Amino acid sequence: MNLDAIIAEIADQADEFLAGVTDRAQARAGIAELINMDWFTLGPVDRKVVTEGVMAALEAEEFFGIEFVGDPFADDGSDDD
């Protein structure tokens, strides 16, 4: 079974089955539920690979929104003088 194809398919459907979800734990639960329904023959290791792959794809697409690291208003150290 091609796990990359499954990951891509689930990531493509995320807007539908994860509508309104902003919490990563809820997203993981939703992904696990979808895997249980549609790809129930996957073993535990493959399920983990698929879940992690989908989460990585969603993070790359900024599905959960943009998160700032540090202070976005802090002085960047450059002198404009």
C-alpha positions in Angstrom: 0.0 0.0 0.0 1.3 3.4 -1.0 1.4 5.5 2.2 2.4 8.7 0.4 -0.8 8.5 -1.6 -2.9 8.0 1.5 -1.2 10.9 3.2 -1.8 13.2 0.2 -5.5 12.1 0.0 -6.1 12.7 3.7 -4.3 16.1 3.6 -6.4 17.1 0.6 -9.6 16.3 2.6 -8.5 18.1 5.7 -10.5 21.2 5.0 -13.7 19.1 5.0 -13.3 16.7 8.0 -11.2 19.1 10.1 -13.3 22.2 9.5 -12.9 24.6 12.4 -10.3 22.5 14.2 -7.3 24.5 15.4 -6.0 22.2 18.1 -3.4 19.7 16.9 -4.6 17.0 19.3 -8.1 17.3 17.9 -6.6 17.1 14.4 -4.7 13.9 15.2 -7.9 12.4 16.6 -9.8 13.3 13.5 -7.1 11.8 11.3 -7.0 8.6 13.4 -10.8 8.3 13.0 -10.6 8.8 9.2 -7.9 6.1 9.0 -10.0 3.8 11.1 -13.0 4.2 8.7 -11.2 4.3 5.3 -7.9 2.4 5.8 -8.8 0.0 8.6 -6.3 -2.6 7.2 -3.3 -0.4 8.0 -1.2 -1.7 10.9 -0.2 0.5 13.9 3.2 1.4 12.4 1.7 2.5 9.1 -1.1 4.4 10.9 1.6 6.4 12.8 3.5 7.1 9.6 0.3 8.3 7.9 -0.8 10.5 10.9 2.7 12.1 11.2 2.8 12.6 7.4 -0.6 14.3 7.3 0.3 16.5 10.3 3.5 17.5 8.6 1.6 18.4 5.4 -0.9 20.4 7.4 1.8 22.3 9.2 3.5 23.1 5.9 0.2 24.5 4.6 -0.2 26.5 7.8 -3.5 24.8 8.4 -3.4 25.6 12.1 -2.5 29.3 11.5 0.7 31.2 11.7 2.6 31.0 15.0 5.1 33.6 16.0 8.3 32.6 17.7 9.7 35.4 19.9 8.6 39.0 19.9 7.5 40.2 16.5 7.8 43.8 17.7 11.3 43.5 19.1 14.1 45.6 17.6 15.9 43.6 14.9 19.2 45.2 15.8 19.7 47.2 12.6 20.5 50.9 12.8 18.6 53.2 10.4 20.5 56.2 11.6 
